[in-house]
Amino acid sequence: MTSSPDPIRALTSQLSRLPGIGERTALRLVHHLLRQDRALLHALAHALVDVAEHVHECSRCCSLTANEGVCSVCRDPRRDDTVLCVIATMQDQAAIEATGEFRGRYHVLHGTLSPLDGTRPEDLRLQPLLARLQGDDKSVRELILATPPSVDGEATALYLAKLLGAHGLSLTRIASGVPVGGDLQFADKPTLARAIALRRVL
Amino acid sequence: MTSSPDPIRALTSQLSRLPGIGERTALRLVHHLLRQDRALLHALAHALVDVAEHVHECSRCCSLTANEGVCSVCRDPRRDDTVLCVIATMQDQAAIEATGEFRGRYHVLHGTLSPLDGTRPEDLRLQPLLARLQGDDKSVRELILATPPSVDGEATALYLAKLLGAHGLSLTRIASGVPVGGDLQFADKPTLARAIALRRVL
């Protein structure tokens, strides 16, 4: 496309590196941006720089934060120090927070063990978790293993259970089965099989 | 989502203003960016600022350019000055350029007439077009009306034909019909009807 001036091509190329955004979508986004007030471009650029310069991992839970040192959840004194929920990603943390049902603390692993993707234990935030449990967070009584109920997530939960079994903690795993409001006939086979296998006494 | 630190929320909100990007996709993009080298965030921000500060309309064809004054197509001496192709958008220009079949000049209207969207003749780059034809570009013999074959595009072409009819120019319209390699059975009704109505003698 010889008619695209260079800054447009450069921005298109930058945007098309993002997941789910191809060359054509990137070009559509750029032309949308060009039709807007230039202030919007500056605002977006500023937001990017702000994230690049101010967001870092919380020194306690490894979640991402713009606070100095620890994040707002770790800082909140109303949180229950006895329950620690171990999750794979910040998006999962956001999803749990959105339920409003959990008032304990979090620890973000930033991934799950995955032999296929080459994610090994040393790629996850396991050392900071062990350091917390042996150091500042001695009051933790229960560890909820909330990695996803996928092959990699289950493997990560099992690995954690083995690693932390000797710490005298109560280790729990989030429930997995047919979703609330879901239809049995539309549930996939592994989910339905698990729902039956993990049935509970009423 | 109380766990999202503010710069992340700000960037998510900026990204979710883009067309086709909802809150969830924006958050996915932000978390993708956070997993990358921070230099990538800076590069994207820099590309945005570069577009905001250096891209402007070509003073001749109204296309967007980072050149001083006129764009590279208007500047190219090998282009045919006798044929001027009027298009609705820069994307359309890029599509025509990609065919490699057109060596004339362009004029970008930046839209089509649309009573529904409230786009009136004064919102298009018609004055610059008239000024070109009466001024620097007296050598133009043929004007190809290449607005899209949609309701708005046809209306724009008709409006232009009426406006420019008295200029002693040859006015042409791009062909519209069943796409090359297309199947008649899968062509939509208006396209097939037009392909029959506008049939040509072999």
Interface residues (C-beta under 8 A of the other chain):
Chain A: M1 T2 S3 S4 P5 D6 P7 I8 A10 L11 Q14 L15 R17 L18 P19 G20 T25 L27 R28 L29 V30 H31 H32 L33 L34 R38 L40 L41 H42 A43 L44 A45 H46 A47 L48 V49 D50 V51 A52 E53 H54 V55 S63 L64 T65 A66 N67 C71 S72 V73 T89 M90 Q91 Q93 A94 E97 A98 Y106
Chain B: M1 T2 S3 S4 P5 D6 P7 I8 A10 L11 Q14 L15 R17 L18 P19 G20 T25 L27 R28 L29 V30 H31 H32 L33 L34 R38 L40 L41 H42 A43 L44 A45 H46 A47 L48 V49 D50 V51 A52 E53 H54 V55 S63 L64 T65 A66 N67 C71 S72 V73 T89 M90 Q91 Q93 A94 E97 A98 Y106
